[in-house]
Amino acid sequence: MNLDATVRRRVAVYLPGLFLSAFLQISVYSSSAFLSPDFLFLFPLMAGLWSGGYDGFATGLAAGFLRDYLAGRGYGMGMLTGMFIGLLAGWLAYDDWRQYALRGGILVVVGTLLYEMTLSFFVWLFPMEELLTPLSSIWRVALARCPAKLLSNIIGALVLTGYLSLAFYRRKSKRENAGKVEDIRGGESLA
């Protein structure tokens, strides 16, 4: 990734990606019977891994807000979990690109399990209906969906990695490709 990407460029990449993720999540969940990737979970995770800074934190807050808004529930729980996901991903990306696939894969698997269990707990803690369901039943349903959810999230993470790699792609100049370093002041080669 080009870590020198400006804030405008990052916002121009993240905002359409977040809104498209929210749109895909709503349209796929409402119209199909199969599990689809949870893009609002994956976006801050991948942004944090790509940038290693606070991009995951900011996109986690935005993705959590969109999740809470689209679910029609009180704000805060989705934003809090999204923020922690983005911070954790940014913290794991401190070595830049070394072991990106390994760390990203492990984070997607562990994060999906923890995220599903956490959101299931929040559903039990703050029910939207008068009917109270036992926590063990809610967790049993969440665990039964986990294998298919893991597979779909891994595929979604690959799609988002492709999107972010295309969005932040930086072509090298001819000087960088040739390995020559030139002094701009005098135009003479330093190598």
C-alpha positions, 0 to 999 in steps of 0.5 A, spaced: 500 500 500 502 507 498 502 509 505 503 516 503 496 516 500 492 523 502 486 523 506 482 525 500 484 519 497 483 515 503 476 518 504 475 517 496 476 509 497 473 508 504 466 512 503 464 508 497 466 502 499 463 502 506 456 504 502 457 499 497 458 494 503 452 496 507 448 496 500 450 489 499 449 487 506 442 489 506 440 486 499 443 480 500 441 478 507 434 480 505 433 477 498 437 470 499 437 464 504 445 463 503 450 466 508 454 472 505 460 475 507 459 480 513 462 486 509 461 491 515 465 487 519 470 485 514 471 493 512 475 495 518 479 489 519 482 490 512 483 497 512 486 496 519 491 491 516 492 495 510 494 501 513 497 499 520 494 506 522 488 509 525 484 508 518 481 501 521 479 505 527 475 510 523 472 505 518 470 501 524 466 507 527 463 508 520 461 501 519 458 500 526 454 506 525 451 504 518 450 497 522 446 500 527 442 505 523 440 499 518 438 494 524 434 500 527 437 499 534 440 504 539 447 506 537 453 504 540 454 497 540 456 496 533 460 502 533 464 500 539 465 493 536 467 496 529 472 500 533 475 495 536 476 490 530 479 496 526 484 498 532 486 490 533 487 490 525 491 496 525 495 494 531 497 487 528 499 491 522 505 494 525 510 490 521 507 493 515 506 487 509 510 481 513 506 475 514 499 479 511 496 473 509 497 469 515 495 475 520 489 477 516 487 469 515 487 468 523 484 475 524 478 473 520 477 466 523 478 469 530 474 475 529 468 472 525 467 467 531 468 473 537 464 478 533 458 473 532 458 471 539 459 478 541 453 480 537 449 474 539 450 476 546 448 484 545 442 481 541 440 477 548 442 483 552 438 488 549 432 484 545 428 488 540 422 484 542 418 482 548 420 475 547 426 473 551 430 467 548 435 464 553 443 466 551 444 458 550 439 458 544 442 464 541 449 462 541 447 455 539 444 458 533 450 462 532 455 457 532 451 452 527 452 458 522 459 459 524 462 454 518 458 457 513 460 464 515 467 463 516 467 461 509 463 467 506 468 471 510 474 469 508 472 470 500 469 477 502 476 478 505 479 476 499 474 481 495 476 487 499 483 485 499 483 486 491 479 492 492 484 496 497 490 493 492 486 496 486 485 503 490 491 504 493 496 501 487 502 506 486 505 505 480 513 506 480 516 511 476 522 509 471 527 512 476 525 507 481 524 501 477 531 502 474 534 503 481 537 510 480 537 515 485 537 522 482 539 528 486 533 533 484 537 539 485 543 538 480 540 532 476 546 528 477 546 521 480 548 519 487 549 512 486 
